[in-house]
């Protein structure tokens, strides 16, 4: 008897998922945020060198065009915002090639929302309210910690995240049994931060509280704005529960020229690293030029949120069929 | 020599790390949503038995280690080496005390065991989970005591000492679990 056809997770978790989706829709409906759908299959794709995408062939004989499965709905949603949609949210699948593990499945579910007129701190308030609302039937978190990246980094490592010192970072790595970081990270500040934060800081954010870590160093800005008062940091926030990264949000960059330059920088990095070439999404740039309203937006991985709600140890448990059984 | 990428690391895979043969125990994919992907890997050094954790950049690779587990028959101890034979081919291998390690407590002539070979020389020896060995010396217990509580030490023919129930006597053959080093039962001849 072969049982390979069976789902990997517990059927009761399917009900929890349905409840979670219903609770999210109710949450945003009460706040007058509009649910939207944007294409999963698209002609453009993000330039982020850290995100590997899936490509597919669109065959419209005699033409043939490469199309992409979205790594996030961000660009399309920003085009809606620029067109005057007002605050919007979306629950959709996103695809990231090569990502698989206890916390990763290459196809996963995202909740992404944008709030017109919100800054990063308004957005954090709403994230806290949403998490508490959907957790309510399952578990209660003790509190919410809003901490700056620099302070939480300092607290757990004694290192200054904004001032890169190869000597200090290297000796910290040796002292903590992570000497391999010295070879892996070299002189890249951003790589050192990724390494140390994911190995030594993130696992400590696990005291049954919601963590909102904001003010990421400028070298980790992605699509966030640089902070108006302190250009060494960006208006970016990450969400953690039980040491698991759940989401990433920004006070959104609205400057088309700055966005264009960041695209060019990322495309140059992709070439340097021999990654697949991509063309920048011209329609997004046009939308930014026409004017993106001041807004804050965030994406939360719903599979992981469901894992933390139900205290499941592996993403496979909350999926009907993970990639190995798809 | 073949190489394995971090994507292929899975429990049991044998690879070379710092010039030593190692076995992967666990492989955790660590990736910040907007950052570099790493693999945090738990590895056992097959020479020392030590378990370490090591992080790799995702996509990096390690050379495979030519390590195989082969079931062999233990032949004899010549004083400096113990000799083993592959039953099918009659091929023989010798291993020093350091390689045999704690398995020497449980190896009796002719018994089956698993020998791990690295580049065709023995790296470690694992005895069968259960072995039957004769007791060479134990204090005479009280007759009629079958409770098994408490027990007493007994020296086996291999030199190993295990705790046995009071009613077990010198000359008897007992079954021992080699993973825990514990007495299981008496064996009727």
Interface residues (C-beta under 8 A of the other chain):
Chain A: X48 X50 X98 X99 X100 X101 X102 X103 X104 X177 X178 X180 X181 X184 X190 X191 X193 X194 X195 X197 X198 X199 X220 X222 X238 X245 X247 X248 X301
Chain B: X7 X27 X28 X29 X30 X31 X32 X33 X34 X35 X36 X37 X38 X40 X53 X54 X55 X56 X57 X58
